Amino acid sequence: MVVLQLSYGASVILVKIAFVRGLNQFVFVAYRHIIAMFLLGPCAYVLERKRRPSLSYAVFAKIFLLSSLGTTIYFNVFYFGLAYTSPTVASALNNVIPTLTFLMAVLLRMEKVKIRSASGQAKVLGTIICIGGSLVFTLWRGGYELKGFVNGPLINIYGNKLGSVGELRHGKENWLKGSCLILISTIAWSAWLVLQGKLSNVYPAQLSLNALICFIASLQSSLVALFFARNPLLWRLEWNVQLLTIIYCGAVVTALSNYIQTWCISCKGPVFASTFIPLCAVIVAIFSAIAFAERLHLSSLVGACLIIVGLYIVLWGKRTDNFETGNGKDINDFNDGRMLEISENDRPTTGHKPITVEVKC
């Protein structure tokens, strides 16, 4: 799990560097899913050839909606927000996703909260703290500015000597704009996770489902990119950090990490996997502070801490519910037969029928 968080943190940092060096975010999303499609497609065809269910029009419509929410909308909005903020901000705000997904599951009556029990009160309190922390992180940027680890950036991605990443491009207006865009993307991703839980009941071939999602997402993202990035030079690939970022995110983050994440969940359970979610934000924050000389305000640190504390309170409530119902394997059955899993990667690939709460860094 630590290695997975390192890979997710590396992807956020690489993407930020590639964007500054000229990689168009819409073109990046299209290329990324094209690579993942070509990697997952043959594997799904070979491994699930005998147990893949038939694809009806209703199921295809749901898969199309999944692709729109969880890939086309989420990634394009998220990376658009990343262009206005720093990798630390993006990683910290993504910790809100498990709490938002839990809140949506409650509103849709997919999970019941026993408000009189300690676990129910913990989940409600954790949700309030997590959402409050995200608002503090986004809307309140002021107070004491924390001292940086280094005087100047070790990796000067902007090609000048004026200061750190945060001081150069992430002014108050851009900070607010980027943070709001990232929060909007987390809402889209949470809705995707809820819908995915329902679809897994009727289409249990997870590998084939992921391949179909990547296929549709590659078409949607390509159309979006062709509309916003009409200059052919934006599509040209060269041997540089931009190409490395595309290959790494498509092959490692989107495709390979699915299998590793599934194995970890099968061994230790989803709650164990979810406890490592904030590690990505910590890794990115430390790297950005040293390599980019990024300096955060005290208000940002307070908001990030509230998000992480709220997340762990919700996870504690979920774990307590599991043991109260006699299930000690960290997998909680809903009253309607579905399961809530809290994990982190680009795609849900478990063999169960879950709502998979993921944080993509």
Summary of the structure (lengths in Angstrom):
residues: 361
radius of gyration: 20.0
end to end distance: 14.0
largest distance: 60.7
contacts: 1303
relative contact order: 0.22
helix: 69%
strand: 3%
